[in-house]
Amino acid sequence: QVRQSTVEPVFGSLVHYYGLSKINVLGKASAHKVMLMAATCFNLKKYLKTFKRKLTNSAAVETVAHLISAFLKSSIAFTLKF
């Protein structure tokens, strides 16, 4: 019951909004990359929605933007290793 209320909406969002009903790549490694990038996008969107209301100071906004760009660079470098 707990899994149904926490995990299933995430899978539904990934399938419906991120087009993951069918993964059009060959191999497990490529499919893994697609899932990682979709999960990263989902988490960033959720993070920005959560903290958007709390960020009013321009320095805080710049810091969050810098952290997100650093995270994206590291995640892209990670996926290129596969």
C-alpha positions, 0 to 999 in steps of 0.5 A: 500500500505504501509503495502504491502511494509513493512509487507508482505516481512517479512511474506514471509521470515518467511514462505520461510526461517523459515518454517512457512508455517505450524506450527506443534505444538498444542495450541495457546501458543505453536504456539505463542512461535514458532512465537516469536522465528522465529521473534526473529531470523529474527530480529537478522539476520537483526540487524547483517546484518545492523551493521556488516559493522559498527563494526570494533573495537574488543571491540564493537564486544564483546559488541554486542555479549554480548548484543545479548547473553543477549537478547537471554537468556531473550527471551528464559526465556520469552518463557518458561513461556508460 
